[in-house]
Amino acid sequence: MKRSIPAKAYLIDIEGVLVRDKRYRSVPGAVEWLTALAAADRPFCLVSNNTTHRPADLVEDLFRAGFPVNENHLVGALGLGMKWLRERNRNKIHWLGTPHLEDYWGEEGFELVAEGPCDAVVLGVNPDLTISALDRVLGPVLDDGVDILCLHRNQFYLDDTGRRRLGPGAWAASLEGVGGTGQVVTVGKPSPAIYQEGLKRVGVAPEEVLFISDDPVADLVTAGRLGMRTAFVLSGKYSDHAVLARLEESDWPDIVCSRMSDIDIQEEESV
């Protein structure tokens, strides 16, 4: 552990930490741990890159799994992406995420187009995304210079069978490489914006926060550089700590443990 200031609040990833994957079955001990945290009246926020669920449905799935959460606990990449688009009057979008959310985008006031001119290309998780779908946005990207909004830059994720699937970070890198004149903007992790929104939600200084995630590369590096303590759990994407070899030692997490329930809340209080 590199820093010894105790945690007064927690920012917590969802998939791989609370639940193993998109089946939303809880990681052993996670429900009890979060219940104890809530009972201790410790502020916490779920900081999620989820782009496959409506926020209300995501929270409902977690609640059904036994977690003491509501929508006030959630800061998500999907909501931040919609906020970014609205602030810039980008209402006509080409959505390259899951078709299950097409109706939700419409309900939120956005017009989805299948091809042709648009105000922005938006990337989210879509396990069935095809090369032809990417081809259809080359006109807006190359000819019109529209911005590409990547809701997060995860290179892969675990689907509802536990299988690794390419994430929007992979598609963003492909589109970024074709050389359009628009921006490639990320609002979810590892962009600092979503972390700062989480800090606002819990209302404490970064050095008093512990960020818990199963992804030290895409999640915890930014958290650490913003001054938070970090915990890497081996209950999701990575079953061991070998991935840390990809990072500079200065970016290593403060804590490495098998699962979130290994973190002693009482010990954190007394550090």
Backbone as CSV, one residue per row, in Angstrom:
resi,resn,N_x,N_y,N_z,CA_x,CA_y,CA_z,C_x,C_y,C_z
1,MET,0.850,-1.196,0.000,0.000,0.000,0.000,0.886,1.247,0.000
2,LYS,0.684,2.107,-0.985,1.577,3.247,-1.145,1.183,4.440,-0.283
3,ARG,-0.129,4.586,-0.023,-0.587,5.736,0.749,-1.399,5.232,1.930
4,SER,-1.301,5.911,3.059,-1.907,5.381,4.277,-3.104,6.181,4.772
5,ILE,-3.569,7.158,3.992,-4.755,7.912,4.395,-5.976,6.992,4.285
6,PRO,-6.784,6.861,5.325,-7.923,5.946,5.264,-8.997,6.431,4.304
7,ALA,-9.778,5.494,3.789,-10.851,5.842,2.863,-12.074,6.341,3.620
8,LYS,-12.558,7.511,3.234,-13.810,8.023,3.777,-14.973,7.752,2.826
9,ALA,-14.642,7.421,1.566,-15.665,7.138,0.570,-15.081,6.187,-0.468
10,TYR,-15.979,5.582,-1.242,-15.566,4.558,-2.193,-16.187,4.821,-3.566
11,LEU,-15.363,4.689,-4.592,-15.847,4.631,-5.965,-15.639,3.198,-6.426
12,ILE,-16.693,2.589,-6.974,-16.692,1.148,-7.198,-17.133,0.829,-8.628
13,ASP,-16.317,0.058,-9.317,-16.699,-0.492,-10.610,-17.774,-1.555,-10.378
14,ILE,-18.519,-1.899,-11.413,-19.601,-2.874,-11.244,-19.184,-4.259,-11.739
15,GLU,-19.003,-4.384,-13.049,-18.705,-5.688,-13.628,-17.285,-6.117,-13.255
16,GLY,-17.188,-7.317,-12.722,-15.904,-7.821,-12.255,-15.634,-7.517,-10.791
17,VAL,-16.466,-6.657,-10.193,-16.286,-6.273,-8.785,-17.520,-6.680,-7.976
18,LEU,-18.664,-6.106,-8.322,-19.912,-6.518,-7.676,-20.447,-7.798,-8.297
19,VAL,-20.404,-7.853,-9.619,-20.868,-9.028,-10.368,-19.750,-9.486,-11.288
20,ARG,-19.756,-10.765,-11.623,-18.675,-11.331,-12.421,-18.689,-10.809,-13.851
21,ASP,-19.872,-10.780,-14.488,-19.985,-10.389,-15.889,-21.415,-9.947,-16.140
22,LYS,-21.853,-9.978,-17.400,-23.169,-9.445,-17.733,-24.323,-10.382,-17.393
23,ARG,-24.045,-11.495,-16.730,-25.129,-12.291,-16.155,-25.629,-11.662,-14.856
24,TYR,-24.839,-10.769,-14.293,-25.181,-10.031,-13.073,-25.426,-10.948,-11.880
25,ARG,-24.616,-11.991,-11.796,-24.577,-12.827,-10.602,-23.486,-12.269,-9.700
26,SER,-23.812,-12.074,-8.437,-22.887,-11.376,-7.547,-21.616,-12.176,-7.307
27,VAL,-20.515,-11.453,-7.190,-19.252,-12.040,-6.767,-19.414,-12.462,-5.308
28,PRO,-18.922,-13.640,-4.903,-19.067,-14.069,-3.509,-18.600,-13.006,-2.511
29,GLY,-19.453,-12.710,-1.568,-19.133,-11.748,-0.519,-19.434,-10.305,-0.858
30,ALA,-19.737,-10.013,-2.140,-19.902,-8.615,-2.547,-21.162,-7.987,-1.972
31,VAL,-22.267,-8.726,-1.967,-23.515,-8.179,-1.427,-23.342,-7.838,0.055
32,GLU,-22.755,-8.762,0.808,-22.568,-8.546,2.239,-21.630,-7.367,2.499
33,TRP,-20.585,-7.248,1.675,-19.622,-6.164,1.861,-20.275,-4.812,1.614
34,LEU,-21.025,-4.687,0.517,-21.647,-3.402,0.210,-22.760,-3.089,1.202
35,THR,-23.444,-4.111,1.668,-24.481,-3.904,2.687,-23.860,-3.363,3.968
36,ALA,-22.703,-3.907,4.347,-22.008,-3.420,5.548,-21.524,-1.989,5.352
37,LEU,-21.076,-1.671,4.145,-20.627,-0.305,3.851,-21.787,0.673,3.989
38,ALA,-22.940,0.296,3.424,-24.117,1.169,3.523,-24.572,1.315,4.969
39,ALA,-24.509,0.216,5.737,-24.923,0.267,7.143,-24.005,1.160,7.968
40,ALA,-22.736,1.241,7.547,-21.777,2.107,8.231,-21.904,3.561,7.796
41,ASP,-22.853,3.819,6.885,-23.116,5.178,6.389,-21.889,5.778,5.714
42,ARG,-21.163,4.942,4.976,-19.992,5.412,4.233,-20.410,5.765,2.817
43,PRO,-20.103,6.944,2.317,-20.498,7.323,0.957,-19.841,6.426,-0.092
44,PHE,-20.632,6.032,-1.079,-20.066,5.273,-2.188,-20.815,5.604,-3.466
45,CYS,-20.125,5.382,-4.569,-20.700,5.657,-5.885,-20.252,4.556,-6.835
46,LEU,-21.157,4.067,-7.654,-20.836,3.085,-8.678,-20.454,3.832,-9.948
47,VAL,-19.219,3.667,-10.374,-18.708,4.365,-11.547,-18.598,3.338,-12.663
48,SER,-19.519,3.412,-13.612,-19.684,2.307,-14.555,-19.537,2.738,-16.006
49,ASN,-18.857,1.882,-16.773,-18.776,2.054,-18.224,-19.895,1.308,-18.948
50,ASN,-20.874,0.822,-18.229,-21.933,0.026,-18.848,-22.664,0.811,-19.935
51,THR,-22.741,0.218,-21.140,-23.502,0.833,-22.229,-24.455,-0.180,-22.848
52,THR,-24.833,-1.202,-22.070,-25.764,-2.207,-22.559,-27.113,-2.153,-21.847
53,HIS,-27.207,-1.406,-20.754,-28.431,-1.316,-19.964,-28.870,0.137,-19.820
54,ARG,-30.171,0.355,-19.795,-30.676,1.635,-19.318,-30.232,1.773,-17.856
55,PRO,-29.901,2.984,-17.413,-29.459,3.143,-16.021,-30.433,2.560,-15.012
56,ALA,-31.726,2.769,-15.200,-32.713,2.243,-14.255,-32.703,0.719,-14.252
57,ASP,-32.521,0.110,-15.431,-32.492,-1.351,-15.515,-31.232,-1.906,-14.871
58,LEU,-30.124,-1.200,-15.050,-28.862,-1.624,-14.438,-28.980,-1.650,-12.918
59,VAL,-29.514,-0.579,-12.370,-29.683,-0.505,-10.916,-30.670,-1.565,-10.438
60,GLU,-31.725,-1.782,-11.196,-32.711,-2.800,-10.820,-32.101,-4.195,-10.809
61,ASP,-31.256,-4.504,-11.785,-30.584,-5.809,-11.806,-29.701,-5.988,-10.578
62,LEU,-28.997,-4.923,-10.199,-28.140,-4.995,-9.016,-28.972,-5.136,-7.742
63,PHE,-30.079,-4.418,-7.675,-30.954,-4.493,-6.506,-31.533,-5.902,-6.359
64,ARG,-31.929,-6.495,-7.476,-32.465,-7.866,-7.441,-31.407,-8.866,-6.998
65,ALA,-30.149,-8.560,-7.317,-29.059,-9.438,-6.890,-28.736,-9.260,-5.409
66,GLY,-29.379,-8.270,-4.756,-29.213,-8.088,-3.320,-28.423,-6.863,-2.904
67,PHE,-27.972,-6.063,-3.860,-27.153,-4.903,-3.514,-28.028,-3.724,-3.085
68,PRO,-27.633,-3.005,-2.025,-28.420,-1.877,-1.524,-28.132,-0.601,-2.317
69,VAL,-28.630,-0.537,-3.559,-28.301,0.582,-4.438,-29.564,1.169,-5.053
70,ASN,-29.457,2.437,-5.449,-30.495,3.102,-6.224,-29.806,3.968,-7.278
71,GLU,-30.594,4.655,-8.089,-30.007,5.417,-9.202,-29.105,6.550,-8.733
72,ASN,-29.294,7.029,-7.509,-28.425,8.088,-6.990,-26.998,7.609,-6.760
73,HIS,-26.825,6.291,-6.689,-25.488,5.737,-6.491,-24.714,5.587,-7.800
74,LEU,-25.349,5.799,-8.939,-24.745,5.459,-10.224,-24.265,6.682,-10.991
75,VAL,-23.024,6.641,-11.428,-22.495,7.564,-12.431,-22.053,6.706,-13.612
76,GLY,-22.682,6.908,-14.759,-22.422,6.021,-15.889,-21.974,6.733,-17.145
77,ALA,-21.245,6.002,-17.972,-20.755,6.547,-19.237,-21.898,6.897,-20.182
78,LEU,-22.975,6.127,-20.140,-24.104,6.395,-21.031,-24.729,7.754,-20.730
79,GLY,-24.981,8.028,-19.460,-25.553,9.317,-19.082,-24.633,10.479,-19.386
80,LEU,-23.324,10.301,-19.145,-22.375,11.369,-19.450,-22.279,11.614,-20.945
81,GLY,-22.412,10.546,-21.732,-22.387,10.712,-23.177,-23.572,11.515,-23.677
82,MET,-24.745,11.224,-23.144,-25.940,11.974,-23.535,-25.807,13.442,-23.123
83,LYS,-25.246,13.675,-21.946,-25.035,15.049,-21.499,-24.097,15.787,-22.441
84,TRP,-23.013,15.129,-22.851,-22.042,15.747,-23.764,-22.717,16.123,-25.084
85,LEU,-23.534,15.241,-25.613,-24.218,15.501,-26.883,-25.213,16.653,-26.751
86,ARG,-25.983,16.655,-25.667,-26.985,17.711,-25.485,-26.337,19.085,-25.350
87,GLU,-25.237,19.151,-24.630,-24.569,20.438,-24.433,-24.068,21.026,-25.750
88,ARG,-23.918,20.187,-26.760,-23.405,20.637,-28.062,-24.461,20.555,-29.158
89,ASN,-25.709,20.318,-28.752,-26.832,20.222,-29.689,-26.583,19.176,-30.777
90,ARG,-25.991,18.066,-30.375,-25.761,16.950,-31.313,-26.912,15.958,-31.120
91,ASN,-27.978,16.128,-31.837,-29.177,15.318,-31.620,-29.337,14.172,-32.610
92,LYS,-28.697,14.299,-33.762,-28.825,13.285,-34.811,-27.563,12.429,-34.790
93,ILE,-27.692,11.190,-34.324,-26.494,10.386,-34.096,-26.542,9.060,-34.853
94,HIS,-25.365,8.561,-35.132,-25.225,7.201,-35.658,-24.733,6.346,-34.500
95,TRP,-25.608,5.477,-33.991,-25.322,4.673,-32.801,-24.705,3.335,-33.198
96,LEU,-23.489,3.085,-32.744,-22.800,1.837,-33.026,-22.714,0.953,-31.788
97,GLY,-23.666,1.116,-30.891,-23.742,0.266,-29.708,-24.841,-0.767,-29.850
98,THR,-25.222,-1.374,-28.750,-26.214,-2.441,-28.791,-27.569,-1.948,-29.306
99,PRO,-28.208,-2.713,-30.200,-29.549,-2.330,-30.678,-30.585,-2.261,-29.555
100,HIS,-30.324,-2.943,-28.441,-31.287,-2.945,-27.334,-31.530,-1.550,-26.762
101,LEU,-30.604,-0.626,-27.001,-30.763,0.726,-26.450,-31.276,1.737,-27.476
102,GLU,-31.613,1.295,-28.658,-32.079,2.244,-29.680,-33.332,2.985,-29.218
103,ASP,-34.284,2.268,-28.640,-35.506,2.918,-28.151,-35.190,3.917,-27.040
104,TYR,-34.240,3.572,-26.187,-33.873,4.461,-25.092,-33.304,5.780,-25.618
105,TRP,-32.442,5.707,-26.623,-31.921,6.935,-27.230,-33.071,7.795,-27.756
106,GLY,-34.054,7.154,-28.406,-35.204,7.909,-28.910,-36.009,8.540,-27.805
107,GLU,-36.224,7.810,-26.719,-36.968,8.339,-25.579,-36.262,9.535,-24.956
108,GLU,-34.939,9.557,-25.067,-34.154,10.650,-24.505,-34.013,11.827,-25.473
109,GLY,-34.698,11.769,-26.617,-34.758,12.908,-27.522,-33.759,12.910,-28.661
110,PHE,-33.091,11.787,-28.889,-32.104,11.716,-29.963,-32.697,11.026,-31.185
111,GLU,-32.249,11.463,-32.357,-32.655,10.843,-33.610,-31.526,9.936,-34.091
112,LEU,-31.836,8.669,-34.300,-30.839,7.716,-34.767,-30.941,7.540,-36.269
113,VAL,-29.799,7.563,-36.929,-29.758,7.339,-38.374,-28.924,6.106,-38.664
114,ALA,-29.314,5.346,-39.689,-28.598,4.128,-40.053,-27.436,4.413,-40.987
115,GLU,-27.536,5.489,-41.761,-26.451,5.894,-42.644,-26.688,7.338,-43.074
116,GLY,-25.677,7.921,-43.713,-25.795,9.293,-44.172,-25.401,10.304,-43.120
117,PRO,-25.718,11.585,-43.346,-25.280,12.668,-42.459,-25.773,12.488,-41.026
118,CYS,-24.953,12.911,-40.086,-25.319,12.870,-38.676,-24.501,13.921,-37.940
119,ASP,-24.832,14.152,-36.667,-24.099,15.122,-35.855,-22.934,14.495,-35.112
120,ALA,-22.992,13.181,-34.902,-21.922,12.480,-34.189,-22.075,10.982,-34.391
121,VAL,-20.964,10.298,-34.357,-20.945,8.834,-34.318,-20.686,8.436,-32.870
122,VAL,-21.534,7.566,-32.320,-21.444,7.205,-30.908,-21.157,5.712,-30.777
123,LEU,-20.106,5.397,-30.022,-19.665,4.018,-29.841,-19.967,3.508,-28.442
124,GLY,-20.597,2.341,-28.363,-20.798,1.641,-27.109,-20.557,0.162,-27.339
125,VAL,-20.788,-0.649,-26.324,-20.596,-2.090,-26.457,-21.627,-2.667,-27.426
126,ASN,-21.149,-3.470,-28.365,-22.020,-4.171,-29.302,-21.304,-5.432,-29.774
127,PRO,-21.623,-6.583,-29.171,-20.920,-7.812,-29.539,-21.174,-8.251,-30.974
128,ASP,-22.208,-7.703,-31.599,-22.542,-8.093,-32.964,-22.187,-7.026,-33.995
129,LEU,-21.375,-6.053,-33.600,-20.986,-5.001,-34.528,-20.217,-5.602,-35.706
130,THR,-20.572,-5.164,-36.913,-19.968,-5.718,-38.120,-19.074,-4.689,-38.813
131,ILE,-18.210,-5.185,-39.665,-17.367,-4.295,-40.455,-18.222,-3.408,-41.344
132,SER,-19.308,-3.939,-41.880,-20.176,-3.135,-42.746,-20.805,-1.980,-41.969
133,ALA,-21.094,-2.189,-40.677,-21.637,-1.100,-39.863,-20.597,-0.009,-39.689
134,LEU,-19.345,-0.389,-39.486,-18.275,0.600,-39.392,-18.084,1.311,-40.727
135,ASP,-18.201,0.569,-41.822,-18.059,1.178,-43.147,-19.068,2.300,-43.372
136,ARG,-20.274,2.128,-42.822,-21.342,3.104,-43.066,-21.079,4.454,-42.411
137,VAL,-20.164,4.517,-41.446,-19.881,5.815,-40.829,-18.650,6.481,-41.436
138,LEU,-18.027,5.857,-42.414,-16.831,6.460,-43.008,-17.150,7.769,-43.718
139,GLY,-18.332,7.865,-44.319,-18.719,9.123,-44.959,-18.777,10.270,-43.972
140,PRO,-19.593,10.142,-42.905,-19.637,11.215,-41.911,-18.272,11.526,-41.292
141,VAL,-17.466,10.494,-41.037,-16.180,10.710,-40.382,-15.175,11.362,-41.325
142,LEU,-15.072,10.836,-42.527,-14.045,11.322,-43.451,-14.485,12.537,-44.258
143,ASP,-15.732,12.554,-44.715,-16.191,13.638,-45.592,-16.757,14.824,-44.814
144,ASP,-17.447,14.544,-43.716,-18.123,15.605,-42.969,-17.367,16.023,-41.707
145,GLY,-16.383,15.241,-41.303,-15.589,15.596,-40.124,-16.361,15.568,-38.822
146,VAL,-17.351,14.651,-38.708,-18.124,14.613,-37.461,-17.274,14.021,-36.339
147,ASP,-17.629,14.374,-35.117,-16.935,13.846,-33.952,-17.361,12.406,-33.682
148,ILE,-16.436,11.638,-33.144,-16.708,10.281,-32.686,-16.752,10.326,-31.167
149,LEU,-17.892,9.984,-30.601,-18.042,9.942,-29.158,-17.932,8.489,-28.717
150,CYS,-16.842,8.174,-28.042,-16.625,6.825,-27.514,-17.049,6.838,-26.052
151,LEU,-18.104,6.111,-25.725,-18.625,6.173,-24.363,-17.612,5.663,-23.352
152,HIS,-16.764,4.726,-23.756,-15.606,4.348,-22.933,-14.585,3.673,-23.841
153,ARG,-13.361,3.502,-23.321,-12.294,2.965,-24.155,-11.862,1.560,-23.748
154,ASN,-12.747,0.792,-23.104,-12.394,-0.585,-22.777,-12.103,-1.365,-24.052
155,GLN,-10.966,-2.042,-24.067,-10.609,-2.840,-25.235,-11.394,-4.143,-25.292
156,PHE,-11.769,-4.687,-24.127,-12.602,-5.880,-24.118,-13.408,-5.923,-22.830
157,TYR,-14.409,-6.787,-22.811,-15.264,-6.970,-21.649,-15.703,-8.432,-21.622
158,LEU,-16.351,-8.845,-20.531,-16.880,-10.203,-20.412,-18.378,-10.168,-20.671
159,ASP,-18.832,-10.999,-21.638,-20.257,-11.003,-21.953,-21.024,-11.890,-20.976
160,ASP,-22.301,-12.188,-21.280,-23.121,-12.925,-20.330,-22.811,-14.415,-20.286
161,THR,-21.820,-14.848,-21.056,-21.331,-16.216,-20.935,-19.932,-16.249,-20.315
162,GLY,-19.404,-15.060,-19.962,-18.053,-14.954,-19.439,-16.988,-14.907,-20.517
163,ARG,-17.414,-14.827,-21.773,-16.482,-14.785,-22.899,-15.956,-13.374,-23.107
164,ARG,-14.679,-13.257,-23.423,-14.095,-11.953,-23.720,-14.535,-11.483,-25.107
165,ARG,-15.012,-10.231,-25.165,-15.471,-9.645,-26.433,-14.810,-8.282,-26.617
166,LEU,-14.550,-7.937,-27.863,-13.953,-6.637,-28.140,-14.894,-5.521,-27.720
167,GLY,-14.338,-4.494,-27.085,-15.124,-3.367,-26.616,-15.001,-2.161,-27.538
168,PRO,-15.680,-1.065,-27.194,-15.672,0.121,-28.051,-14.304,0.762,-28.209
169,GLY,-13.387,0.512,-27.269,-12.038,1.048,-27.428,-11.364,0.527,-28.681
170,ALA,-11.641,-0.744,-29.016,-11.063,-1.327,-30.225,-11.626,-0.671,-31.478
171,TRP,-12.944,-0.437,-31.483,-13.560,0.201,-32.654,-13.155,1.668,-32.753
172,ALA,-13.024,2.337,-31.618,-12.592,3.737,-31.633,-11.199,3.863,-32.234
173,ALA,-10.311,2.930,-31.886,-8.955,2.966,-32.430,-8.978,2.791,-33.939
174,SER,-9.873,1.944,-34.433,-9.986,1.739,-35.878,-10.445,3.009,-36.586
175,LEU,-11.500,3.626,-36.052,-12.024,4.831,-36.690,-11.073,6.011,-36.529
176,GLU,-10.391,6.062,-35.397,-9.418,7.127,-35.174,-8.305,7.056,-36.209
177,GLY,-7.959,5.834,-36.614,-6.855,5.645,-37.538,-7.147,6.000,-38.973
178,VAL,-8.432,6.193,-39.324,-8.733,6.490,-40.724,-8.482,7.955,-41.077
179,GLY,-8.329,8.818,-40.066,-7.873,10.174,-40.345,-8.939,11.222,-40.562
180,GLY,-10.098,11.094,-39.940,-11.095,12.155,-40.034,-10.642,13.413,-39.313
181,THR,-11.302,14.523,-39.600,-10.909,15.802,-39.003,-11.643,16.103,-37.700
182,GLY,-12.635,15.292,-37.342,-13.360,15.514,-36.097,-12.589,14.996,-34.895
183,GLN,-13.098,15.307,-33.700,-12.497,14.829,-32.464,-12.914,13.379,-32.195
184,VAL,-12.090,12.675,-31.450,-12.495,11.410,-30.847,-12.539,11.668,-29.342
185,VAL,-13.743,11.683,-28.791,-13.967,12.081,-27.410,-14.388,10.864,-26.592
186,THR,-13.810,10.712,-25.412,-14.201,9.642,-24.490,-14.764,10.273,-23.220
187,VAL,-15.938,9.793,-22.769,-16.533,10.344,-21.549,-16.451,9.372,-20.381
188,GLY,-16.377,8.066,-20.665,-16.259,7.074,-19.612,-14.806,6.806,-19.274
189,LYS,-14.578,5.798,-18.436,-13.212,5.441,-18.075,-12.432,5.026,-19.319
190,PRO,-11.189,5.454,-19.454,-10.330,6.101,-18.454,-10.308,7.627,-18.494
191,SER,-11.300,8.277,-19.119,-11.338,9.732,-19.130,-11.547,10.274,-17.717
192,PRO,-10.822,11.310,-17.309,-10.987,11.857,-15.956,-12.400,12.347,-15.652
193,ALA,-13.186,12.669,-16.686,-14.500,13.270,-16.455,-15.400,12.405,-15.584
194,ILE,-15.414,11.103,-15.820,-16.326,10.239,-15.065,-15.852,10.073,-13.621
195,TYR,-14.552,10.106,-13.408,-14.012,10.044,-12.045,-14.379,11.310,-11.270
196,GLN,-14.254,12.443,-11.936,-14.572,13.707,-11.273,-16.049,13.790,-10.933
197,GLU,-16.886,13.237,-11.795,-18.321,13.200,-11.497,-18.582,12.316,-10.282
198,GLY,-17.872,11.187,-10.194,-18.008,10.322,-9.033,-17.557,11.001,-7.748
199,LEU,-16.453,11.765,-7.835,-15.971,12.491,-6.652,-16.996,13.521,-6.186
200,LYS,-17.636,14.194,-7.127,-18.684,15.142,-6.746,-19.806,14.430,-5.994
201,ARG,-20.137,13.230,-6.457,-21.249,12.495,-5.873,-20.964,12.101,-4.417
202,VAL,-19.729,11.690,-4.115,-19.428,11.276,-2.733,-18.985,12.445,-1.867
203,GLY,-18.543,13.540,-2.481,-18.291,14.771,-1.745,-17.074,14.787,-0.854
204,VAL,-16.020,14.036,-1.220,-14.787,14.079,-0.436,-13.601,14.279,-1.378
205,ALA,-12.455,14.596,-0.804,-11.249,14.836,-1.593,-10.728,13.526,-2.187
206,PRO,-10.048,13.592,-3.341,-9.549,12.363,-3.979,-8.716,11.489,-3.062
207,GLU,-7.865,12.094,-2.246,-6.975,11.295,-1.393,-7.725,10.555,-0.289
208,GLU,-9.006,10.855,-0.112,-9.814,10.174,0.899,-10.726,9.106,0.288
209,VAL,-10.490,8.811,-1.001,-11.325,7.863,-1.738,-10.522,6.615,-2.094
210,LEU,-11.172,5.462,-1.998,-10.620,4.212,-2.514,-11.423,3.811,-3.745
211,PHE,-10.745,3.664,-4.878,-11.390,3.238,-6.112,-11.128,1.744,-6.289
212,ILE,-12.199,0.959,-6.458,-12.096,-0.492,-6.560,-12.506,-0.942,-7.962
213,SER,-11.640,-1.703,-8.639,-11.928,-2.143,-9.995,-11.198,-3.446,-10.293
214,ASP,-11.685,-4.145,-11.337,-11.008,-5.348,-11.815,-10.096,-5.047,-12.996
215,ASP,-9.947,-3.759,-13.344,-9.138,-3.389,-14.513,-8.123,-2.321,-14.118
216,PRO,-6.887,-2.730,-13.806,-5.891,-1.739,-13.391,-5.443,-0.840,-14.523
217,VAL,-5.544,-1.311,-15.755,-5.060,-0.535,-16.903,-6.061,0.548,-17.281
218,ALA,-7.308,0.152,-17.536,-8.307,1.096,-18.042,-8.969,1.918,-16.946
219,ASP,-8.939,1.442,-15.693,-9.671,2.125,-14.623,-8.770,2.762,-13.573
220,LEU,-7.833,1.986,-13.049,-7.138,2.413,-11.836,-5.989,3.373,-12.084
221,VAL,-5.393,3.349,-13.279,-4.300,4.290,-13.553,-4.800,5.723,-13.407
222,THR,-5.922,6.033,-14.046,-6.457,7.393,-13.955,-6.821,7.741,-12.519
223,ALA,-7.466,6.816,-11.810,-7.846,7.077,-10.417,-6.622,7.411,-9.573
224,GLY,-5.558,6.636,-9.734,-4.337,6.891,-8.975,-3.711,8.222,-9.315
225,ARG,-3.705,8.568,-10.591,-3.102,9.837,-11.009,-3.915,11.035,-10.546
226,LEU,-5.198,10.811,-10.270,-6.034,11.884,-9.723,-5.909,11.990,-8.207
227,GLY,-5.111,11.102,-7.609,-4.850,11.195,-6.178,-5.594,10.207,-5.316
228,MET,-6.390,9.327,-5.926,-7.130,8.343,-5.141,-6.263,7.137,-4.823
229,ARG,-6.614,6.433,-3.732,-6.059,5.113,-3.502,-6.811,4.134,-4.384
230,THR,-6.166,3.022,-4.733,-6.773,2.097,-5.692,-6.650,0.658,-5.210
231,ALA,-7.683,-0.135,-5.534,-7.695,-1.553,-5.201,-8.030,-2.352,-6.458
232,PHE,-7.182,-3.308,-6.778,-7.352,-4.183,-7.935,-7.851,-5.538,-7.439
233,VAL,-9.068,-5.922,-7.872,-9.626,-7.201,-7.463,-9.530,-8.200,-8.611
234,LEU,-9.293,-9.467,-8.265,-9.054,-10.514,-9.260,-10.306,-11.343,-9.520
235,SER,-11.458,-10.708,-9.405,-12.738,-11.409,-9.549,-13.404,-11.149,-10.893
236,GLY,-12.691,-10.498,-11.824,-13.293,-10.150,-13.101,-12.418,-10.474,-14.291
237,LYS,-11.902,-9.438,-14.939,-11.167,-9.615,-16.189,-9.888,-10.423,-16.035
238,TYR,-9.221,-10.273,-14.908,-7.905,-10.884,-14.725,-7.907,-11.769,-13.477
239,SER,-7.412,-12.996,-13.632,-7.397,-13.939,-12.510,-6.103,-13.874,-11.702
240,ASP,-5.127,-13.103,-12.184,-3.893,-12.906,-11.422,-3.378,-11.499,-11.690
241,HIS,-2.255,-11.147,-11.080,-1.760,-9.780,-11.169,-0.722,-9.585,-12.272
242,ALA,-0.580,-10.564,-13.194,0.437,-10.461,-14.244,0.241,-9.226,-15.117
243,VAL,-1.010,-8.763,-15.247,-1.294,-7.597,-16.079,-0.547,-6.354,-15.592
244,LEU,-0.155,-6.324,-14.329,0.538,-5.153,-13.788,1.883,-4.928,-14.463
245,ALA,2.419,-5.954,-15.110,3.689,-5.802,-15.831,3.561,-4.821,-16.982
246,ARG,2.325,-4.547,-17.414,2.097,-3.589,-18.497,2.197,-2.146,-18.019
247,LEU,2.253,-1.948,-16.707,2.212,-0.594,-16.146,3.547,-0.209,-15.538
248,GLU,3.784,1.092,-15.512,4.906,1.600,-14.728,4.620,1.329,-13.246
249,GLU,5.663,1.077,-12.473,5.460,0.757,-11.057,4.710,1.871,-10.328
250,SER,4.915,3.104,-10.762,4.233,4.241,-10.119,2.720,4.191,-10.314
251,ASP,2.260,3.406,-11.314,0.827,3.281,-11.580,0.226,2.009,-10.992
252,TRP,1.013,1.225,-10.272,0.468,0.019,-9.675,-0.571,0.365,-8.609
253,PRO,-1.564,-0.505,-8.422,-2.582,-0.239,-7.391,-1.998,-0.349,-5.987
254,ASP,-2.668,0.277,-5.044,-2.253,0.220,-3.643,-2.571,-1.134,-3.026
255,ILE,-3.655,-1.748,-3.476,-4.127,-3.009,-2.921,-4.393,-3.976,-4.068
256,VAL,-3.988,-5.223,-3.932,-4.373,-6.300,-4.843,-4.996,-7.392,-3.989
257,CYS,-6.213,-7.809,-4.333,-6.878,-8.836,-3.542,-7.796,-9.674,-4.422
258,SER,-8.227,-10.807,-3.907,-9.039,-11.735,-4.692,-10.396,-11.156,-5.045
259,ARG,-11.018,-10.481,-4.081,-12.350,-9.912,-4.315,-12.572,-8.751,-3.355
260,MET,-13.617,-7.991,-3.622,-13.884,-6.791,-2.836,-14.057,-7.086,-1.353
261,SER,-14.648,-8.240,-1.033,-14.899,-8.562,0.369,-13.626,-8.779,1.168
262,ASP,-12.472,-8.884,0.491,-11.196,-8.990,1.198,-10.753,-7.652,1.784
263,ILE,-11.359,-6.569,1.342,-11.014,-5.237,1.856,-11.762,-5.028,3.169
264,ASP,-11.027,-4.818,4.232,-11.598,-4.686,5.567,-12.035,-3.238,5.799
265,ILE,-13.338,-3.013,5.839,-13.856,-1.659,6.037,-13.400,-1.088,7.375
266,GLN,-13.421,-1.900,8.416,-12.995,-1.419,9.729,-11.519,-1.064,9.732
267,GLU,-10.719,-1.846,9.028,-9.289,-1.541,8.939,-9.083,-0.241,8.194
268,GLU,-9.860,-0.006,7.150,-9.765,1.248,6.415,-10.077,2.413,7.336
269,GLU,-11.042,2.238,8.228,-11.415,3.326,9.129,-10.310,3.652,10.122
270,SER,-9.490,2.641,10.464,-8.521,2.837,11.534,-7.094,3.032,11.044
271,VAL,-6.887,3.061,9.698,-5.524,3.223,9.175,-4.908,4.516,9.678
